Structure formats: structure tokens, C-alpha cells
Amino acid sequence: MAKILMIDFSEEDIKQLQAEKWDVEGRETNWKSGKIESLVPPLDCRLIFFQLNLGDSGPGLHVGDAANFEAILLDGGVITCFLGSGEEFHLTNLFGPIPGLKLEVNKRPSFINKIADSQAGRLLEEFMPQIVKSYELFSDEDETKNLLTVDEEGSGYNQIEVLARNYRRRPVAACLRKGKGYLFLLPWFGQNNLDVVRAMLRQILPPMTPYLFEENPFAWIESPDYYFPSLKAVFQQIQEETERHRQTIFRLRNQAEELKKTEQEMFFQLITGQNEVLKKAVVHAFNYLEWPTVVDVDDYWKRVIRIKEEDIWLIDDADEKTVEEKIRTSPLMLVVIRSGLGPAPENDLVVLQKFKARRMQEFDNTKMKALLIGNYYLRQDARSRPIPFTQEQIDEAVADGNGLMTTAELFWAIKAEKEGKISKEEIRKAIREKKGLITFSY
């Protein structure tokens, strides 16, 4: 029968299977071993069991290894994954993209609402009391479907069979068909994972893939010991190209992670942040837009006991004058920053005009505009958030000479500027001059 590869199983588990006369070999992922090296399955390996029970460190590891395992699937092999603790990349880096996969922890792991009427389904039913942890795998909520449509072009997958659904009717176990092979995504059975492996090898897989369990009396001929130099040279080239590809992907992944931290992270907080995190992101954004003077009000009044009220001052004056002089003589914009899970409450606009009236009197400066900028609907995808302001609120802001804007709109404007579609000056001009709802055209 085909060789079995056990990934991230204990040495004791592997010895137990070997003692039972299974042709088993063990390997560790870089996430578990701490090393940085390719994970290449044995040449005659067609059956793989993987225990996903890892942290989230090193997301760029193994990104060049997926081709090896995808080839096994396409050729009729079987990969079984026990999902204990991890992220999507732990699977996709090893086994390639999986259409629609989004791991969400299942809050009631051992409760299964519906099980497929198949051998794999009956196996899950047998081991259901041993389930320690499980994930919702896909967002599909159609409980009447056992087979999900795969519409991601180029994924190589042509079928997803739902083996079990949880109390929310989301898939928590599935069998994906790719090429001639199968990828099983199963719950975590803890110390009973090895018993499930045995059941897979004895009950489930032989009738599904009989060709993997046929005895080949000449299997030994596939040993590299029998290869002529020309054939060995080709396999050596394959290994070298695989390693070169892995190193390139690893380098590019690290570069991407570094860019996320240094260039993107602060701007991401415009659409994910709240409170002080959001304020720092807005200050960073206005500084990036090269506003002449950006003042964090809390920082300015840090030695004064008073209610700060607004969050930022934007001053259209780059001269070498003190902030005290500028807020009394230069065009000044008071920025109030808010956030919420829904639309902008009426009180956000009430305080906007109230703060402006107070500062006009305090600073004896009428060249003043107030801007409410908010990260509203912050839990929703920023691409599909509705306008958080009512038409009445927008009309009121126009009448008062104030501006209303979302931090998402600011994020998209900065993204457009980086893409060369709009200039920083055009963004500043729109924020400075527009009344009511502020949006950008590019």
C-alpha cells in the first residue's frame, strides 16, 4: 500500500502505527520544529495525516511547499487534517488555496446538528463524544446541501462534501475533492486523533481509494537506490527548483509582512480602531497628507487642568509661530473623532457645533470650521459600509459650515493618492472647503 506521512504527530504515535505494520514516516512543520526548511513528502507517499495544533507565528513558512502536496491530491492521494488550533495559512501554505475557507471557532464543539449519511459521517458520529475542538469551515448556511459549489476559478477543487454541521448549521467537517484525490478537514479529537487515523485507514479510505491499499510486490523498485544517474539528476533538479521557489516565496512573504507593519498598519487603524488608537491613526493620516500644522489637543493641554473636548486642531499655517499664536490668527479646523457599531448618533453633531462656538469665543477667531470624522459601522467590511449620517444631519452641517466624514473615506482617499489617482493637495482642499458630507472623486 501507499506510504503514510504523519505531520506534527508525536514520536510515540508514529511508533504505535509502525508496530501495527503500517508503512509510516513522521515529519514536523517549521511552525512546530522552529526550523526553516522545506517539507517534502517521500516519493512514494500518497496518504497524509496532519495535526493542526499550532500558534500563529511565522505565517510565511512553508509557502513554497504546497506544490508537493497538491501534486499528491491531483494524483489520487488523501490528506486528512485534524483542526485543533491554528489559522487558515497553516493549511493553505502546505496544501494550497482552499476555496471559501474561513476558520471560525465553533463554540459548542461536540454538538453536531447534522451528519452526512456516508461512511465518513458515521465515523464522525462514532467519535462525536471525543471531539475537543472544532471550527466552522465555510460561511455556507444552506443546511439542505451536502455538496457545496466550488466557484473559485483555478482552485483545482471540484466538490466539497459537508460531513457535519454544527448548531449554527455551518460546516464543521468536510471532504474536498481535488483532481483524483481527497482533502479531509476534521475536528480535533485530542488524544483520540490516532484512533480516528486507524479508523480512516481501516474503514473509510480502503473502499474510497482501493488503489492506495493494493499490495505492490515491486514497490521497492521505487527506491532511489535503483535509479540511474540521469533519473537521479532530474529528481535532484526538482528538489533544487522547489527549494529555490520556497526561498523566493519566503523572502516575498517577509517583505509583505514588513510592509504591512511599516506602511499599512497605522492606516488600517482608520477602519478598525477606536478611542486613542483611532485618534493616533487620524493624526498620522493628516501628517501624511502634509497638513501645515496638526495638533493633538490632549498633548497640547497636557499641563493644564481642563476638559479637552475636541481631539485635533488642523491649522493652515506653516510659519514659525507658536501654536498659541496660530490658533488665534490662522484658519483653524476643530476635529472631533468618534466611532461606533452603527450610524452617527445625534449627540456627535451637537457637540461638534458646541465645541466650535466655544473655541471661537475663547480664541477670538472666527476663521474656524468643525469636522466630525468617525469610524462608524466599524465591524462591517469597509467596502460596504453605508453612509452613517442622515440627510438631516448633513443639511445641518452645511448650514453650520461644518464637515462630516468617515475614517473609511479618508483611508480610501489615501489609498487612491498612493495609486496616483488623487493628490494630497486635492484631498486637503476637499476637507478644507467642503461643507456637509465630505467625499472624494478620483
HELIX and SHEET records of a PDB file:
HELIX    1   1 GLU A   11  ALA A   19  1                                   9    
HELIX    2   2 ASN A   30  SER A   33  1                                   4    
HELIX    3   3 ALA A   66  LEU A   74  1                                   9    
HELIX    4   4 GLU A   88  PHE A   95  1                                   8    
HELIX    5   5 GLN A  119  PHE A  127  1                                   9    
HELIX    6   6 MET A  128  GLN A  130  5                                   3    
HELIX    7   7 GLY A  190  ASN A  192  5                                   3    
HELIX    8   8 ASN A  193  ALA A  199  1                                   7    
HELIX    9   9 MET A  200  ILE A  204  3                                   5    
HELIX   10  10 LEU A  205  MET A  208  1                                   4    
HELIX   11  11 PRO A  210  LEU A  212  5                                   3    
HELIX   12  12 ALA A  219  GLU A  222  5                                   4    
HELIX   13  13 PRO A  224  TYR A  226  5                                   3    
HELIX   14  14 PRO A  229  LEU A  259  1                                  31    
HELIX   15  15 LYS A  260  GLN A  264  3                                   5    
HELIX   16  16 GLU A  265  THR A  272  1                                   8    
HELIX   17  17 ASN A  275  TYR A  288  1                                  14    
HELIX   18  18 VAL A  297  TYR A  300  1                                   4    
HELIX   19  19 VAL A  323  THR A  329  1                                   7    
HELIX   20  20 GLU A  346  PHE A  363  1                                  18    
HELIX   21  21 ALA A  382  SER A  384  5                                   3    
HELIX   22  22 GLN A  391  ASP A  400  1                                  10    
HELIX   23  23 THR A  407  LYS A  418  1                                  12    
HELIX   24  24 LYS A  424  GLU A  433  1                                  10    
SHEET    1   A 8 VAL A  24  ARG A  27  0                                        
SHEET    2   A 8 LYS A   3  ILE A   7  1                                        
SHEET    3   A 8 CYS A  45  ASN A  53  1                                        
SHEET    4   A 8 VAL A  78  SER A  85  1                                        
SHEET    5   A 8 GLY A 181  LEU A 186  1                                        
SHEET    6   A 8 PRO A 171  LYS A 178 -1                                        
SHEET    7   A 8 TYR A 157  ARG A 165 -1                                        
SHEET    8   A 8 LYS A 114  ILE A 115 -1                                        
SHEET    1   B 8 VAL A  24  ARG A  27  0                                        
SHEET    2   B 8 LYS A   3  ILE A   7  1                                        
SHEET    3   B 8 CYS A  45  ASN A  53  1                                        
SHEET    4   B 8 VAL A  78  SER A  85  1                                        
SHEET    5   B 8 GLY A 181  LEU A 186  1                                        
SHEET    6   B 8 PRO A 171  LYS A 178 -1                                        
SHEET    7   B 8 TYR A 157  ARG A 165 -1                                        
SHEET    8   B 8 LEU A 147  LEU A 148 -1                                        
SHEET    1   C 2 GLU A 104  VAL A 105  0                                        
SHEET    2   C 2 TYR A 135  GLU A 136 -1                                        
SHEET    1   D 6 THR A 293  ASP A 296  0                                        
SHEET    2   D 6 ILE A 312  ILE A 315 -1                                        
SHEET    3   D 6 LEU A 332  SER A 339 -1                                        
SHEET    4   D 6 MET A 368  ASN A 375  1                                        
SHEET    5   D 6 GLY A 403  THR A 406  1                                        
SHEET    6   D 6 GLY A 436  LEU A 437  1                                        
END                                                                             
